[in-house]
Amino acid sequence: QVQLVESGGGLVQPGGSLRLSCAASGSIVSILAMDWYRQAPGKERELVATITSGGTTNYADSVKGRFTISRDNAENTVYLQMNSLKPEDTAVYYCNAGVITDDKGRYRYLEVWGQGTLVTVSS
């Protein structure tokens, strides 16, 4: 019904920048909060940044001042601009969204995950 597709991951040197994108598609009535999580090898998945439908943002302490989350509601897309990247930012980054869907005339709430995109910070 609803899919999230991430893009923009890759290999970058320490101090560099990357911009991740996550586009939602399907039977979408509205999208509530949109989030970015990450999971490093051998570690649990952690919340990196979140943005509400109204644009309120929140960040993990480890990325404050370096990462910026934004969204384009018209395009059902959320972005994560990552600057001053560090080796410890290396992880698979996942997009997550709370979505109101139209299921044959009935509105339903779904929590949807993307497939993940790998970010590697290394010299």
N, C-alpha and C positions, 0 to 999 in steps of 0.2 A: 504493500500500500504506500508506504513512505520510505524513501531511501535517502541516506546521506552519503555523499561522495567527497572525500578529501583529496587535496592535491597540494603540491608545493614543497614536499619534503625533499631531502637530498643531503649531500655532503657539503659541509662548509667549514672553513677554518675558524679557530677561536677568534672572537672579536667581530666575526662577520654577521650577516643578517639573512633571514629567510622570511617569506610570507606564506603562511598556510591559508588555504581556502577550503570551505566546506559548503557544498550546495545541496539543498534539500529539494526533493521532487516527489510527486505523487498526489494523492487526494488530500491536499492540505487546506484546512480552513484558516488556521492561524498557528503561529509558532510562538511559544512562550519563551522561557529561558533557553539560551544556547550556550554550550560550554565547550571548553577544550580540556581534555585530560591527557596525561602521558604515563607511559609505563616503561621504565628502564629495565634492562636485563637483571633478573633476580630480585626485582623490587615490586611492590604493590602499585596498582594504578593510583595516580594522585590527580586531584583537581588543580588545574593550572590557572584558568580564568573563566569567568562567567559573565554573561551580559543578558539583561532582561529585555523584554519586548520594548520597554520604554527607554532603553539605553543605559541603565545603571550597570556599572561594572564592578567586578571584584577580582582580586588577584591573590595567588599564593605569595607568601613573603619572598620566596626564592626568586621570583620573576618580576617583582614590583620595580618599576622604573626602567625595565628592559623590554618587557612584552606589552603589546597593546591589542586588546580585543575590540572588534567593531563588527557591525552587521549592516546589511542592506536588506531591509524588510521587503522591498519590492521584488528583489531577486531571491529571497529566501536563502541568503548566503551569509555565513559568518567568516570572519577573517582573524588571523592571529599574526600580527607583525612582531617578529622576534629580532631584537638587536642585541649587540654585545654578547653574542652567544658564547657559552662556556662548554667545555667537554662534559660537564655534569648535566647539561641540557640534552644530551644524547638519549633518545627514547623513541618509541612509537607514539605518535600523537593521534588521539582519537577525538572526533567531534561527537557531541551528544546534544540532543534537543528534546524538549517536551512539545509535542505536536497535537493539535486538535485536528482530527481527520473526519471526513465525511464518509461514513460506511453505509452506503445505500440509504442515505437520508437520515441516518442516525449519527450524531456526533460522538466521537470517542477520543479519549486521551491515550496517547502512546508515548513511551520513552524510546527514542530511536538512537542507535549507535552507528557510526561510520565504520569502515573496514580498517582504518588506521593508515598513517603515512609515517615512514621512518625518517627521522632527523638524526644525522650523525655529525657531531662537531669534533673535528680532529685535524691536526696538522700533518 
